[in-house]
């Protein structure tokens, strides 16, 4: 998760978390993390994880892959069920709404229920 308005960034007392406006990533600088877990307390999704040194770690959306010109994180590329998606949040939301709407229309079993 990389929230549009990330409460973890606001709650972090050391500034270890930062939001990159250009691509929406929320990244952690483990050099600044003190392991206080404030980020975990305010995260509505329970995303922050802590390593063996009790420092916060989280997904970077494969920053290195993106810098190499790859279009999506490795987890999205590797997911055999295509359950993971990556891209513009607004476009993804519209696509999901269209998919849900088409299922509802097709379930009516009416002649006009074709797309």
C-alpha positions in Angstrom: 0.0 0.0 0.0 1.1 3.5 -0.9 -1.6 5.8 0.4 -2.5 9.0 -1.3 -2.6 10.7 2.1 -0.3 8.5 4.2 -0.8 8.9 8.0 2.4 7.1 8.7 4.4 9.9 7.1 2.8 12.4 9.4 3.1 10.2 12.5 6.8 9.4 12.1 8.7 11.4 14.7 12.1 11.1 12.9 11.0 11.8 9.3 12.1 8.3 8.3 9.0 8.0 6.1 8.5 10.2 3.0 5.9 10.5 0.2 7.2 11.0 -3.3 4.6 13.1 -5.1 5.9 12.2 -8.6 4.9 8.6 -8.3 3.1 8.2 -5.0 5.5 6.0 -3.3 5.9 6.0 0.5 9.4 5.0 1.3 11.3 4.4 4.6 14.8 5.5 5.4 15.9 2.8 7.9 18.8 5.0 8.9 16.3 7.4 10.5 13.9 4.8 11.9 14.0 4.3 15.7 11.5 1.4 15.7 8.9 3.4 17.7 6.0 1.8 15.7 4.0 5.0 15.5 3.6 4.3 11.8 2.0 0.9 12.5 -0.3 2.5 15.1 -1.8 5.0 12.6 -1.8 2.8 9.5 -5.4 1.7 8.8 -4.1 -1.3 6.8 -1.4 -2.6 9.1 1.2 -2.3 6.4 4.4 -1.4 8.3 6.5 -4.5 9.1 9.6 -4.6 11.3 12.8 -6.4 10.6 15.1 -8.4 13.0 16.6 -5.0 14.1 13.1 -3.7 14.9 13.3 -1.1 12.1 10.3 -0.5 9.8 10.4 -1.9 6.3 7.9 -1.8 3.5 7.4 -2.4 -0.1 9.2 0.1 -2.4 7.1 -0.8 -5.4 10.4 -2.2 -6.9 12.0 1.2 -7.2 15.1 -0.4 -8.8 12.9 -2.1 -11.5 11.2 1.2 -12.3 14.5 3.0 -12.6 15.6 0.3 -15.1 12.5 1.2 -17.1 10.3 -1.8 -16.1 6.6 -0.9 -16.1 5.4 -2.7 -13.0 6.7 -4.2 -9.7 7.8 -7.8 -9.7 4.9 -9.0 -7.7 2.4 -7.7 -10.3 4.4 -9.3 -13.2 4.7 -12.6 -11.4 1.1 -13.0 -10.1 -0.4 -15.9 -12.1 -3.9 -15.0 -11.2 -3.5 -11.3 -12.2 -4.9 -10.4 -8.8 -2.4 -7.6 -8.4 -2.6 -4.4 -10.4 -0.4 -1.4 -10.8 -0.9 1.9 -12.4 -2.8 5.2 -12.1 -5.2 4.8 -9.2 -8.0 6.7 -11.0 -7.8 4.5 -14.1 -7.7 1.3 -12.1 -10.8 2.4 -10.1 -12.7 3.1 -13.3 -11.7 -0.2 -14.8 -12.8 -2.1 -11.7 -16.1 -0.2 -11.7 -16.7 -1.1 -15.4 -15.9 -4.7 -14.7 -18.3 -4.9 -11.7 -21.0 -3.1 -13.7 -20.7 -5.5 -16.7 -21.1 -8.4 -14.3 -24.3 -6.9 -12.9 -25.7 -6.3 -16.3 -24.9 -9.7 -17.6 -26.5 -11.3 -14.5 -29.9 -9.8 -15.4 -30.1 -12.3 -18.4 -31.9 -9.7 -20.5 -31.4 -9.3 -24.3 -29.9 -5.8 -23.8 -27.4 -7.3 -21.3 -24.5 -7.4 -23.8 -21.5 -5.2 -23.9 
